[in-house]
């Protein structure tokens, strides 16, 4: 996907404020944060959205969902239950998806937030 901004970020063609990286995943701070702590976790492979996920992606999604809490704490979210964080995956136009590359928003920090 030569025109996908997240593919370009994953390939290192566009700089990002990285939180985490391995062979399959990249996490980086959102450039327009809605909360004091707001980063994205993306697969490096181009998957358009949650609507395009199949059973072959189960392990990858599991890795994302188990990585999110660890990174949330590392980025400054307070521990559960007094603290916590929100995980959001926008899917399609009606779901508010703006970049058509699967990405998981992790948001946290003291409320109120800019949005939500």
N, C-alpha and C positions, 0 to 999 in steps of 0.2 A: 504494500500500500504506500506508494511513493508520495502521496499527498496527505497522508494521515499524520497529524501533528504529534500524536502519542507514539507512533512508530518512529518518527524522526527523533523524538526525545529518547526513546529506548535505544536507538542506534547511536546516540551521542551526537547527532547532527544539530540538535538544538539543546542548549544548556538547561539544566534544571537544578533545583536545590534538593539534592538526593537525601532521602531518609534511609533507604535500604536498596540493595541490589544483589541479585544472584543470577544464575543462568536463565531462569524462567520469569522472574518477577522484578519489577522496579517500583519503588515507592518514592514520591517526591512531594514537596509542599505545593499546595494549590496557589496559583498566582493571584487569585481573587478570593481570599479566604472568607468564609462565612462565620467562622468561629475562631477563638484564640489559637486553637490547634486544629489545623485542617490540612490533611495530606491525602494523596491518592495512591492506590495500589493498582498497578496495571500488569497484565501479562505482557511479556515482550512479543509473543506471537499475536498477530492481529486477529482478534475475535471482535466482531462488530458490536454485539450487545448480549445481554442475558437471553434475549430471544433467539440467539444463535448458538447457545450452549447446548452441548449434548452429553451423553454419558461418558464420552471420551475425555471430557473436561472435569470430571468429578474430582480427581486428585488435585488438579490445579486450583480449583475453587476451594477445596479443603485447605490447601496451603495458604491461600489468601485469607481465609476466615480464621485460621489459627495464628497467622502472622499479625493480623490487625490488632489484637489486644496487646501483644508484646510491644509493638511499635507505638501504640497509643500511650502506654505507660512510659516508654523511653522518651517520647516527645513532650511529656509533662502532664498528661491526664492523671487525675487523682484516682486511686484505686476504688473499686466497687466495694460497698454499695453507695457511699457518700459521693464519690466521684463518678467516673464512667465516661462513656463516649457514645457516639451514634455512628452506625454504619449505613450508608445510603448507596444504592445502585439505581441510577436513573436508566430507564429503558424506553427507547423510542420517543417520538415527538410528544405524545401525550404524557409520557413519564418524565419529561424535562431533559432528555439526553441531548447534549449539545455537541459532544465529540463522539463520533461513531467508532469507538474503540472501547471495548469493555473496560470500565474503571470503577473502583470502589472508593467512595469518599469515606474518610474517617475523620469525624469532627468531635471536638471536646473542649474542655475548659469551662471556666465560670460563665454562667448565663446572665443576662440574655445575649443571644448571638445576633448577628446582622440579619440572618434569615432563619426562621424556624426555631 
